[in-house]
Amino acid sequence: MTTTKRARTKPRPLTRQRILREAVRFADKRGVDELNMRRLAERLNCGVMSLYNHVANKDDLLDGMVDLVAAEIALPAQDVSWRAALSELALSAHETFIAHRWVNELWSHRGLGPAKLAFMEAILRTLREAGFSVALACRGYHALTIHITGFTLQEIDFPIDAGNLESAARRFLQKADPEQSPYFIEHVRHHLDAHEPNDDFVFMLEMILDGLERAFKAESGAAGKQS
């Protein structure tokens, strides 16, 4: 009689990438404030000290998580206009930050990993190789990144849940004084009555790009007169 031995499944090796991916999954579900090394070790079925063979500390973990998310931002193709490239970058970044709602608040004060740096470099390269001066490229970079993080923050942290927004707006209109705040009342009514899709992110992005284009043309014209 042949004895059949049950094949033993080898435990998956613990790697930095596996740790970071699991940490991102945890943060997506429960928020980054709930994340700690003990909970992460439990999810990975390992000892807490094993994690420190791959991540130095909590700061190193957070830096790695942010960079892992940054790698999801689609960098633009090389053969598109600077406006199209920046629009693609901004939309992809916004969608990525919404998908990982915890990352927006960490973005500006975590370390510069390779993926995050590639995103930032792509914005500046796009502007500089289109002919923008260093000064205007820097202003364009700040305008774009502030729009992405600021708009995303507003969208994530808006104090009223989307499902309750209409009822809250109608309660406000019932109590509002038309003589004291006629234009804000008009603003609220517009949002209640509007049927167009909510594309404020794109609308504001286009305003930024329009402003950059005007400044670029003015800069190019001034340079042409001096030459």
FIKOLZA-1660 file (N, C-alpha, C; in steps of 0.1 Angstrom, whole numbers, plus 5000, padded with zeros to 4 digits):
% residues 227
   i   px   py   pz ch aa at
   1 5009 4988 5000  A  M  N
   1 5000 5000 5000  A  M CA
   1 5009 5012 5000  A  M  C
   2 5005 5021 4991  A  T  N
   2 5013 5034 4990  A  T CA
   2 5007 5044 4999  A  T  C
   3 5015 5050 5008  A  T  N
   3 5011 5060 5017  A  T CA
   3 5012 5074 5010  A  T  C
   4 5001 5080 5009  A  T  N
   4 5001 5094 5003  A  T CA
   4 5003 5104 5013  A  T  C
   5 5013 5112 5011  A  K  N
   5 5016 5123 5021  A  K CA
   5 5009 5135 5016  A  K  C
   6 5002 5142 5025  A  R  N
   6 4996 5154 5022  A  R CA
   6 5006 5165 5020  A  R  C
   7 5005 5171 5008  A  A  N
   7 5015 5182 5005  A  A CA
   7 5014 5194 5014  A  A  C
   8 5025 5198 5020  A  R  N
   8 5024 5209 5029  A  R CA
   8 5027 5222 5021  A  R  C
   9 5018 5231 5024  A  T  N
   9 5019 5244 5017  A  T CA
   9 5030 5252 5024  A  T  C
  10 5040 5257 5017  A  K  N
  10 5050 5265 5023  A  K CA
  10 5045 5279 5026  A  K  C
  11 5048 5284 5037  A  P  N
  11 5044 5298 5040  A  P CA
  11 5049 5308 5030  A  P  C
  12 5041 5317 5027  A  R  N
  12 5046 5328 5017  A  R CA
  12 5058 5335 5024  A  R  C
  13 5068 5338 5016  A  P  N
  13 5079 5346 5022  A  P CA
  13 5075 5360 5025  A  P  C
  14 5080 5365 5036  A  L  N
  14 5077 5378 5040  A  L CA
  14 5086 5388 5033  A  L  C
  15 5081 5397 5025  A  T  N
  15 5089 5407 5018  A  T CA
  15 5084 5421 5021  A  T  C
  16 5092 5431 5018  A  R  N
  16 5088 5445 5020  A  R CA
  16 5076 5448 5012  A  R  C
  17 5075 5443 4999  A  Q  N
  17 5064 5446 4991  A  Q CA
  17 5051 5440 4996  A  Q  C
  18 5052 5427 5001  A  R  N
  18 5040 5421 5006  A  R CA
  18 5035 5428 5019  A  R  C
  19 5045 5432 5027  A  I  N
  19 5041 5440 5039  A  I CA
  19 5034 5453 5035  A  I  C
  20 5039 5460 5026  A  L  N
  20 5033 5473 5022  A  L CA
  20 5020 5471 5015  A  L  C
  21 5018 5461 5007  A  R  N
  21 5005 5458 5001  A  R CA
  21 4995 5455 5011  A  R  C
  22 4998 5447 5021  A  E  N
  22 4989 5444 5032  A  E CA
  22 4985 5456 5040  A  E  C
  23 4995 5465 5042  A  A  N
  23 4993 5477 5050  A  A CA
  23 4984 5486 5043  A  A  C
  24 4985 5487 5030  A  V  N
  24 4976 5496 5021  A  V CA
  24 4962 5490 5022  A  V  C
  25 4961 5477 5020  A  R  N
  25 4947 5471 5021  A  R CA
  25 4941 5474 5034  A  R  C
  26 4948 5473 5045  A  F  N
  26 4943 5476 5059  A  F CA
  26 4939 5490 5059  A  F  C
  27 4947 5499 5055  A  A  N
  27 4944 5514 5056  A  A CA
  27 4932 5517 5047  A  A  C
  28 4930 5511 5036  A  D  N
  28 4919 5513 5027  A  D CA
  28 4906 5509 5034  A  D  C
  29 4906 5499 5042  A  K  N
  29 4894 5494 5049  A  K CA
  29 4891 5501 5062  A  K  C
  30 4902 5504 5070  A  R  N
  30 4900 5508 5083  A  R CA
  30 4906 5522 5086  A  R  C
  31 4914 5527 5077  A  G  N
  31 4920 5540 5079  A  G CA
  31 4934 5538 5085  A  G  C
  32 4943 5548 5082  A  V  N
  32 4957 5546 5085  A  V CA
  32 4959 5548 5100  A  V  C
  33 4950 5555 5107  A  D  N
  33 4951 5557 5122  A  D CA
  33 4950 5544 5130  A  D  C
  34 4943 5534 5124  A  E  N
  34 4940 5521 5130  A  E CA
  34 4952 5512 5128  A  E  C
  35 4961 5515 5119  A  L  N
  35 4972 5506 5115  A  L CA
  35 4983 5507 5126  A  L  C
  36 4988 5495 5130  A  N  N
  36 5000 5494 5138  A  N CA
  36 5007 5481 5135  A  N  C
  37 5019 5480 5140  A  M  N
  37 5027 5468 5137  A  M CA
  37 5020 5455 5141  A  M  C
  38 5014 5455 5153  A  R  N
  38 5008 5443 5158  A  R CA
  38 4997 5438 5149  A  R  C
  39 4988 5447 5145  A  R  N
  39 4977 5444 5137  A  R CA
  39 4982 5439 5123  A  R  C
  40 4992 5446 5118  A  L  N
  40 4997 5442 5105  A  L CA
  40 5004 5428 5106  A  L  C
  41 5011 5425 5117  A  A  N
  41 5017 5412 5118  A  A CA
  41 5006 5401 5119  A  A  C
  42 4995 5404 5126  A  E  N
  42 4984 5394 5127  A  E CA
  42 4978 5391 5113  A  E  C
  43 4977 5401 5105  A  R  N
  43 4971 5399 5091  A  R CA
  43 4981 5391 5083  A  R  C
  44 4994 5392 5085  A  L  N
  44 5004 5385 5077  A  L CA
  44 5008 5372 5084  A  L  C
  45 5002 5369 5095  A  N  N
  45 5005 5357 5102  A  N CA
  45 5020 5355 5105  A  N  C
  46 5025 5365 5111  A  C  N
  46 5040 5365 5115  A  C CA
  46 5042 5372 5128  A  C  C
  47 5053 5371 5133  A  G  N
  47 5057 5379 5145  A  G CA
  47 5059 5393 5142  A  G  C
  48 5057 5402 5152  A  V  N
  48 5059 5416 5150  A  V CA
  48 5074 5419 5146  A  V  C
  49 5083 5412 5153  A  M  N
  49 5097 5415 5151  A  M CA
  49 5101 5411 5136  A  M  C
  50 5094 5402 5130  A  S  N
  50 5097 5398 5116  A  S CA
  50 5095 5410 5107  A  S  C
  51 5086 5419 5110  A  L  N
  51 5083 5430 5101  A  L CA
  51 5096 5439 5101  A  L  C
  52 5103 5440 5112  A  Y  N
  52 5114 5449 5112  A  Y CA
  52 5126 5445 5104  A  Y  C
  53 5125 5433 5099  A  N  N
  53 5136 5429 5089  A  N CA
  53 5134 5435 5076  A  N  C
  54 5122 5441 5074  A  H  N
  54 5119 5447 5060  A  H CA
  54 5115 5461 5061  A  H  C
  55 5110 5466 5072  A  V  N
  55 5106 5480 5074  A  V CA
  55 5113 5485 5087  A  V  C
  56 5119 5497 5087  A  A  N
  56 5127 5501 5098  A  A CA
  56 5118 5505 5110  A  A  C
  57 5107 5511 5107  A  N  N
  57 5098 5516 5118  A  N CA
  57 5085 5520 5111  A  N  C
  58 5076 5526 5119  A  K  N
  58 5063 5531 5114  A  K CA
  58 5064 5541 5103  A  K  C
  59 5074 5550 5105  A  D  N
  59 5076 5561 5095  A  D CA
  59 5080 5555 5081  A  D  C
  60 5089 5545 5082  A  D  N
  60 5094 5538 5070  A  D CA
  60 5082 5531 5063  A  D  C
  61 5073 5525 5071  A  L  N
  61 5061 5518 5066  A  L CA
  61 5052 5528 5059  A  L  C
  62 5049 5539 5065  A  L  N
  62 5041 5549 5059  A  L CA
  62 5046 5555 5046  A  L  C
  63 5060 5557 5046  A  D  N
  63 5066 5562 5034  A  D CA
  63 5065 5552 5023  A  D  C
  64 5066 5540 5026  A  G  N
  64 5065 5529 5016  A  G CA
  64 5051 5528 5011  A  G  C
  65 5041 5529 5020  A  M  N
  65 5027 5528 5016  A  M CA
  65 5023 5539 5006  A  M  C
  66 5028 5551 5010  A  V  N
  66 5025 5563 5001  A  V CA
  66 5031 5561 4987  A  V  C
  67 5043 5556 4987  A  D  N
  67 5050 5554 4974  A  D CA
  67 5043 5542 4966  A  D  C
  68 5038 5532 4973  A  L  N
  68 5031 5521 4966  A  L CA
  68 5019 5527 4959  A  L  C
  69 5012 5535 4966  A  V  N
  69 5000 5542 4960  A  V CA
  69 5004 5551 4949  A  V  C
  70 5014 5558 4951  A  A  N
  70 5019 5568 4940  A  A CA
  70 5022 5560 4927  A  A  C
  71 5026 5548 4928  A  A  N
  71 5029 5540 4916  A  A CA
  71 5016 5537 4908  A  A  C
  72 5005 5539 4914  A  E  N
  72 4992 5537 4907  A  E CA
  72 4988 5548 4898  A  E  C
  73 4995 5560 4900  A  I  N
  73 4992 5572 4892  A  I CA
  73 4998 5570 4878  A  I  C
  74 4989 5571 4868  A  A  N
  74 4994 5569 4854  A  A CA
  74 5002 5581 4849  A  A  C
  75 5014 5578 4845  A  L  N
  75 5022 5589 4839  A  L CA
  75 5018 5591 4825  A  L  C
  76 5019 5603 4820  A  P  N
  76 5013 5606 4806  A  P CA
  76 5022 5601 4795  A  P  C
  77 5016 5599 4784  A  A  N
  77 5024 5595 4772  A  A CA
  77 5033 5606 4768  A  A  C
  78 5044 5603 4761  A  Q  N
  78 5054 5613 4757  A  Q CA
  78 5049 5621 4745  A  Q  C
  79 5039 5616 4737  A  D  N
  79 5036 5622 4724  A  D CA
  79 5023 5630 4725  A  D  C
  80 5020 5636 4737  A  V  N
  80 5007 5644 4738  A  V CA
  80 5012 5658 4742  A  V  C
  81 5002 5667 4741  A  S  N
  81 5005 5681 4744  A  S CA
  81 5007 5683 4759  A  S  C
  82 5013 5694 4763  A  W  N
  82 5015 5696 4777  A  W CA
  82 5002 5697 4785  A  W  C
  83 4992 5703 4779  A  R  N
  83 4979 5704 4785  A  R CA
  83 4973 5690 4787  A  R  C
  84 4973 5682 4777  A  A  N
  84 4968 5668 4778  A  A CA
  84 4975 5660 4788  A  A  C
  85 4989 5662 4789  A  A  N
  85 4997 5654 4798  A  A CA
  85 4994 5658 4812  A  A  C
  86 4993 5671 4815  A  L  N
  86 4990 5675 4829  A  L CA
  86 4975 5671 4833  A  L  C
  87 4966 5672 4823  A  S  N
  87 4952 5668 4826  A  S CA
  87 4952 5653 4830  A  S  C
  88 4959 5645 4822  A  E  N
  88 4959 5630 4825  A  E CA
  88 4965 5628 4839  A  E  C
  89 4976 5634 4842  A  L  N
  89 4983 5632 4855  A  L CA
  89 4973 5636 4866  A  L  C
  90 4967 5648 4865  A  A  N
  90 4959 5653 4876  A  A CA
  90 4947 5644 4878  A  A  C
  91 4940 5640 4867  A  L  N
  91 4929 5631 4869  A  L CA
  91 4932 5618 4875  A  L  C
  92 4943 5612 4870  A  S  N
  92 4948 5599 4876  A  S CA
  92 4951 5600 4890  A  S  C
  93 4958 5611 4894  A  A  N
  93 4962 5613 4908  A  A CA
  93 4949 5615 4917  A  A  C
  94 4940 5623 4912  A  H  N
  94 4928 5625 4920  A  H CA
  94 4920 5612 4922  A  H  C
  95 4919 5604 4911  A  E  N
  95 4912 5591 4912  A  E CA
  95 4919 5581 4922  A  E  C
  96 4932 5582 4921  A  T  N
  96 4940 5573 4930  A  T CA
  96 4939 5577 4945  A  T  C
  97 4939 5590 4947  A  F  N
  97 4937 5595 4961  A  F CA
  97 4923 5592 4966  A  F  C
  98 4913 5593 4958  A  I  N
  98 4900 5589 4962  A  I CA
  98 4899 5574 4965  A  I  C
  99 4905 5566 4957  A  A  N
  99 4905 5552 4959  A  A CA
  99 4912 5548 4972  A  A  C
 100 4922 5555 4976  A  H  N
 100 4929 5553 4989  A  H CA
 100 4928 5566 4997  A  H  C
 101 4917 5567 5004  A  R  N
 101 4913 5580 5009  A  R CA
 101 4922 5585 5020  A  R  C
 102 4930 5576 5026  A  W  N
 102 4939 5580 5037  A  W CA
 102 4952 5587 5032  A  W  C
 103 4955 5585 5019  A  V  N
 103 4968 5589 5014  A  V CA
 103 4969 5604 5012  A  V  C
 104 4958 5611 5010  A  N  N
 104 4959 5625 5007  A  N CA
 104 4964 5633 5018  A  N  C
 105 4961 5629 5031  A  E  N
 105 4965 5637 5042  A  E CA
 105 4980 5634 5045  A  E  C
 106 4985 5623 5040  A  L  N
 106 4999 5620 5043  A  L CA
 106 5009 5625 5032  A  L  C
 107 5003 5628 5020  A  W  N
 107 5011 5630 5008  A  W CA
 107 5022 5640 5009  A  W  C
 108 5018 5652 5015  A  S  N
 108 5028 5663 5015  A  S CA
 108 5039 5662 5025  A  S  C
 109 5037 5653 5035  A  H  N
 109 5047 5652 5046  A  H CA
 109 5053 5639 5048  A  H  C
 110 5052 5630 5037  A  R  N
 110 5059 5617 5038  A  R CA
 110 5072 5618 5028  A  R  C
 111 5080 5609 5029  A  G  N
 111 5093 5609 5022  A  G CA
 111 5091 5607 5007  A  G  C
 112 5101 5610 5000  A  L  N
 112 5101 5610 4985  A  L CA
 112 5106 5596 4980  A  L  C
 113 5097 5587 4978  A  G  N
 113 5100 5574 4972  A  G CA
 113 5101 5576 4957  A  G  C
 114 5106 5566 4950  A  P  N
 114 5108 5567 4936  A  P CA
 114 5095 5569 4928  A  P  C
 115 5084 5563 4931  A  A  N
 115 5071 5566 4924  A  A CA
 115 5066 5580 4926  A  A  C
 116 5066 5584 4939  A  K  N
 116 5061 5598 4942  A  K CA
 116 5070 5608 4935  A  K  C
 117 5083 5606 4935  A  L  N
 117 5092 5615 4928  A  L CA
 117 5090 5615 4913  A  L  C
 118 5087 5603 4907  A  A  N
 118 5084 5602 4893  A  A CA
 118 5072 5610 4889  A  A  C
 119 5062 5610 4897  A  F  N
 119 5050 5618 4895  A  F CA
 119 5053 5633 4895  A  F  C
 120 5061 5637 4905  A  M  N
 120 5064 5651 4906  A  M CA
 120 5073 5656 4895  A  M  C
 121 5083 5647 4891  A  E  N
 121 5092 5650 4880  A  E CA
 121 5084 5651 4867  A  E  C
 122 5074 5643 4865  A  A  N
 122 5066 5643 4853  A  A CA
 122 5059 5656 4851  A  A  C
 123 5054 5662 4861  A  I  N
 123 5048 5675 4860  A  I CA
 123 5058 5686 4856  A  I  C
 124 5069 5686 4863  A  L  N
 124 5079 5696 4859  A  L CA
 124 5085 5694 4846  A  L  C
 125 5088 5681 4842  A  R  N
 125 5094 5678 4829  A  R CA
 125 5084 5683 4818  A  R  C
 126 5071 5680 4820  A  T  N
 126 5062 5683 4810  A  T CA
 126 5062 5698 4807  A  T  C
 127 5062 5706 4818  A  L  N
 127 5062 5721 4816  A  L CA
 127 5075 5726 4811  A  L  C
 128 5087 5721 4816  A  R  N
 128 5099 5726 4811  A  R CA
 128 5102 5722 4797  A  R  C
 129 5099 5710 4793  A  E  N
 129 5101 5706 4779  A  E CA
 129 5092 5712 4769  A  E  C
 130 5080 5718 4775  A  A  N
 130 5071 5725 4766  A  A CA
 130 5076 5739 4764  A  A  C
 131 5087 5744 4771  A  G  N
 131 5092 5757 4770  A  G CA
 131 5089 5766 4781  A  G  C
 132 5083 5762 4791  A  F  N
 132 5080 5771 4803  A  F CA
 132 5093 5774 4810  A  F  C
 133 5094 5786 4815  A  S  N
 133 5106 5790 4823  A  S CA
 133 5106 5782 4836  A  S  C
 134 5117 5782 4843  A  V  N
 134 5118 5776 4856  A  V CA
 134 5108 5782 4865  A  V  C
 135 5107 5795 4866  A  A  N
 135 5098 5802 4875  A  A CA
 135 5083 5798 4872  A  A  C
 136 5079 5798 4859  A  L  N
 136 5066 5795 4856  A  L CA
 136 5063 5780 4858  A  L  C
 137 5072 5772 4855  A  A  N
 137 5070 5757 4857  A  A CA
 137 5068 5755 4872  A  A  C
 138 5076 5762 4880  A  C  N
 138 5074 5760 4895  A  C CA
 138 5060 5764 4899  A  C  C
 139 5056 5775 4894  A  R  N
 139 5042 5780 4898  A  R CA
 139 5031 5770 4893  A  R  C
 140 5033 5766 4880  A  G  N
 140 5024 5756 4875  A  G CA
 140 5023 5743 4883  A  G  C
 141 5035 5738 4887  A  Y  N
 141 5036 5726 4895  A  Y CA
 141 5028 5728 4908  A  Y  C
 142 5030 5739 4915  A  H  N
 142 5023 5742 4928  A  H CA
 142 5008 5743 4926  A  H  C
 143 5004 5750 4915  A  A  N
 143 4990 5752 4913  A  A CA
 143 4983 5738 4910  A  A  C
 144 4990 5730 4903  A  L  N
 144 4984 5717 4900  A  L CA
 144 4983 5708 4912  A  L  C
 145 4994 5707 4919  A  T  N
 145 4994 5698 4931  A  T CA
 145 4985 5702 4942  A  T  C
 146 4984 5716 4944  A  I  N
 146 4975 5721 4954  A  I CA
 146 4961 5718 4950  A  I  C
 147 4958 5720 4937  A  H  N
 147 4944 5717 4933  A  H CA
 147 4941 5702 4935  A  H  C
 148 4950 5693 4932  A  I  N
 148 4947 5679 4934  A  I CA
 148 4945 5675 4949  A  I  C
 149 4954 5679 4957  A  T  N
 149 4953 5676 4971  A  T CA
 149 4942 5684 4978  A  T  C
 150 4940 5696 4975  A  G  N
 150 4930 5705 4981  A  G CA
 150 4916 5700 4977  A  G  C
 151 4914 5698 4964  A  F  N
 151 4900 5694 4960  A  F CA
 151 4897 5680 4966  A  F  C
 152 4907 5671 4966  A  T  N
 152 4905 5658 4972  A  T CA
 152 4902 5658 4986  A  T  C
 153 4909 5667 4994  A  L  N
 153 4906 5669 5008  A  L CA
 153 4891 5674 5010  A  L  C
 154 4887 5683 5002  A  Q  N
 154 4873 5688 5003  A  Q CA
 154 4863 5677 5000  A  Q  C
 155 4866 5669 4990  A  E  N
 155 4857 5658 4986  A  E CA
 155 4856 5648 4997  A  E  C
 156 4868 5644 5003  A  I  N
 156 4868 5634 5013  A  I CA
 156 4862 5639 5027  A  I  C
 157 4866 5651 5030  A  D  N
 157 4862 5656 5044  A  D CA
 157 4850 5665 5044  A  D  C
 158 4842 5665 5033  A  F  N
 158 4830 5674 5034  A  F CA
 158 4821 5669 5045  A  F  C
 159 4816 5678 5054  A  P  N
 159 4810 5674 5066  A  P CA
 159 4797 5667 5065  A  P  C
 160 4791 5668 5053  A  I  N
 160 4777 5661 5051  A  I CA
 160 4779 5650 5042  A  I  C
 161 4774 5638 5046  A  D  N
 161 4774 5627 5037  A  D CA
 161 4766 5630 5024  A  D  C
 162 4770 5624 5013  A  A  N
 162 4763 5627 5000  A  A CA
 162 4749 5623 5001  A  A  C
 163 4745 5612 5008  A  G  N
 163 4731 5608 5009  A  G CA
 163 4723 5618 5017  A  G  C
 164 4729 5625 5026  A  N  N
 164 4721 5635 5034  A  N CA
 164 4722 5649 5029  A  N  C
 165 4730 5651 5018  A  L  N
 165 4732 5665 5014  A  L CA
 165 4720 5672 5009  A  L  C
 166 4711 5665 5002  A  E  N
 166 4699 5672 4997  A  E CA
 166 4690 5676 5008  A  E  C
 167 4688 5667 5018  A  S  N
 167 4679 5670 5029  A  S CA
 167 4684 5682 5037  A  S  C
 168 4698 5682 5039  A  A  N
 168 4704 5693 5047  A  A CA
 168 4702 5706 5039  A  A  C
 169 4704 5706 5026  A  A  N
 169 4702 5718 5018  A  A CA
 169 4688 5723 5019  A  A  C
 170 4678 5714 5019  A  R  N
 170 4664 5719 5020  A  R CA
 170 4661 5724 5033  A  R  C
 171 4667 5718 5044  A  R  N
 171 4665 5724 5057  A  R CA
 171 4670 5738 5058  A  R  C
 172 4682 5740 5052  A  F  N
 172 4688 5753 5052  A  F CA
 172 4679 5763 5045  A  F  C
 173 4674 5759 5034  A  L  N
 173 4665 5769 5026  A  L CA
 173 4653 5772 5034  A  L  C
 174 4647 5763 5042  A  Q  N
 174 4635 5766 5049  A  Q CA
 174 4638 5777 5060  A  Q  C
 175 4650 5778 5065  A  K  N
 175 4654 5787 5076  A  K CA
 175 4661 5799 5071  A  K  C
 176 4667 5799 5059  A  A  N
 176 4676 5810 5055  A  A CA
 176 4668 5823 5053  A  A  C
 177 4675 5834 5056  A  D  N
 177 4670 5847 5054  A  D CA
 177 4674 5852 5040  A  D  C
 178 4665 5854 5031  A  P  N
 178 4669 5859 5017  A  P CA
 178 4675 5873 5017  A  P  C
 179 4673 5881 5027  A  E  N
 179 4679 5894 5028  A  E CA
 179 4693 5893 5033  A  E  C
 180 4696 5884 5041  A  Q  N
 180 4709 5883 5047  A  Q CA
 180 4719 5875 5038  A  Q  C
 181 4715 5865 5031  A  S  N
 181 4724 5857 5023  A  S CA
 181 4717 5853 5010  A  S  C
 182 4713 5862 5001  A  P  N
 182 4706 5859 4989  A  P CA
 182 4714 5850 4979  A  P  C
 183 4727 5853 4979  A  Y  N
 183 4735 5846 4969  A  Y CA
 183 4739 5832 4973  A  Y  C
 184 4741 5830 4986  A  F  N
 184 4744 5817 4990  A  F CA
 184 4731 5808 4989  A  F  C
 185 4719 5814 4991  A  I  N
 185 4707 5807 4989  A  I CA
 185 4706 5803 4974  A  I  C
 186 4709 5812 4965  A  E  N
 186 4709 5810 4951  A  E CA
 186 4719 5798 4948  A  E  C
 187 4731 5798 4954  A  H  N
 187 4741 5788 4952  A  H CA
 187 4735 5774 4956  A  H  C
 188 4729 5773 4968  A  V  N
 188 4723 5761 4973  A  V CA
 188 4712 5756 4963  A  V  C
 189 4704 5765 4959  A  R  N
 189 4693 5761 4950  A  R CA
 189 4698 5756 4936  A  R  C
 190 4709 5762 4932  A  H  N
 190 4715 5758 4919  A  H CA
 190 4719 5743 4920  A  H  C
 191 4726 5740 4932  A  H  N
 191 4730 5726 4933  A  H CA
 191 4719 5716 4934  A  H  C
 192 4708 5721 4940  A  L  N
 192 4696 5712 4941  A  L CA
 192 4689 5710 4928  A  L  C
 193 4689 5720 4920  A  D  N
 193 4682 5720 4907  A  D CA
 193 4691 5715 4895  A  D  C
 194 4704 5715 4897  A  A  N
 194 4713 5712 4886  A  A CA
 194 4712 5697 4882  A  A  C
 195 4712 5695 4869  A  H  N
 195 4711 5681 4865  A  H CA
 195 4724 5676 4858  A  H  C
 196 4734 5686 4856  A  E  N
 196 4746 5682 4849  A  E CA
 196 4755 5674 4859  A  E  C
 197 4764 5666 4854  A  P  N
 197 4773 5658 4863  A  P CA
 197 4782 5667 4870  A  P  C
 198 4786 5662 4882  A  N  N
 198 4795 5670 4890  A  N CA
 198 4809 5669 4885  A  N  C
 199 4814 5679 4877  A  D  N
 199 4827 5678 4871  A  D CA
 199 4835 5690 4876  A  D  C
 200 4833 5694 4888  A  D  N
 200 4841 5706 4894  A  D CA
 200 4856 5704 4893  A  D  C
 201 4860 5692 4896  A  F  N
 201 4875 5689 4895  A  F CA
 201 4880 5693 4881  A  F  C
 202 4874 5688 4871  A  V  N
 202 4878 5690 4857  A  V CA
 202 4877 5705 4854  A  V  C
 203 4866 5711 4858  A  F  N
 203 4863 5725 4855  A  F CA
 203 4874 5734 4861  A  F  C
 204 4877 5732 4873  A  M  N
 204 4888 5740 4880  A  M CA
 204 4902 5737 4874  A  M  C
 205 4904 5724 4870  A  L  N
 205 4917 5720 4864  A  L CA
 205 4918 5728 4851  A  L  C
 206 4908 5729 4843  A  E  N
 206 4908 5736 4830  A  E CA
 206 4911 5751 4833  A  E  C
 207 4906 5756 4843  A  M  N
 207 4908 5770 4846  A  M CA
 207 4923 5772 4849  A  M  C
 208 4929 5763 4857  A  I  N
 208 4943 5764 4860  A  I CA
 208 4952 5763 4847  A  I  C
 209 4948 5753 4839  A  L  N
 209 4955 5752 4826  A  L CA
 209 4954 5764 4817  A  L  C
 210 4942 5769 4817  A  D  N
 210 4940 5782 4809  A  D CA
 210 4949 5793 4814  A  D  C
 211 4949 5794 4827  A  G  N
 211 4958 5805 4832  A  G CA
 211 4973 5802 4829  A  G  C
 212 4977 5790 4830  A  L  N
 212 4991 5787 4827  A  L CA
 212 4994 5789 4812  A  L  C
 213 4984 5786 4804  A  E  N
 213 4986 5789 4789  A  E CA
 213 4987 5804 4786  A  E  C
 214 4979 5812 4793  A  R  N
 214 4980 5826 4791  A  R CA
 214 4994 5832 4796  A  R  C
 215 4998 5827 4807  A  A  N
 215 5011 5831 4813  A  A CA
 215 5022 5827 4804  A  A  C
 216 5021 5815 4799  A  F  N
 216 5031 5809 4790  A  F CA
 216 5033 5818 4777  A  F  C
 217 5021 5821 4771  A  K  N
 217 5021 5829 4759  A  K CA
 217 5027 5843 4762  A  K  C
 218 5023 5849 4773  A  A  N
 218 5028 5862 4777  A  A CA
 218 5043 5861 4779  A  A  C
 219 5048 5851 4785  A  E  N
 219 5062 5849 4788  A  E CA
 219 5070 5847 4775  A  E  C
 220 5064 5839 4766  A  S  N
 220 5070 5837 4753  A  S CA
 220 5071 5850 4744  A  S  C
 221 5060 5857 4745  A  G  N
 221 5059 5870 4738  A  G CA
 221 5070 5880 4743  A  G  C
 222 5071 5881 4756  A  A  N
 222 5081 5890 4762  A  A CA
 222 5095 5886 4758  A  A  C
 223 5098 5873 4758  A  A  N
 223 5111 5868 4755  A  A CA
 223 5114 5871 4740  A  A  C
 224 5103 5870 4731  A  G  N
 224 5105 5873 4717  A  G CA
 224 5109 5887 4715  A  G  C
 225 5103 5896 4722  A  K  N
 225 5106 5910 4720  A  K CA
 225 5120 5914 4725  A  K  C
 226 5125 5907 4735  A  Q  N
 226 5138 5910 4740  A  Q CA
 226 5149 5904 4731  A  Q  C
 227 5146 5894 4723  A  S  N
 227 5156 5888 4715  A  S CA
 227 5159 5896 4702  A  S  C
% end
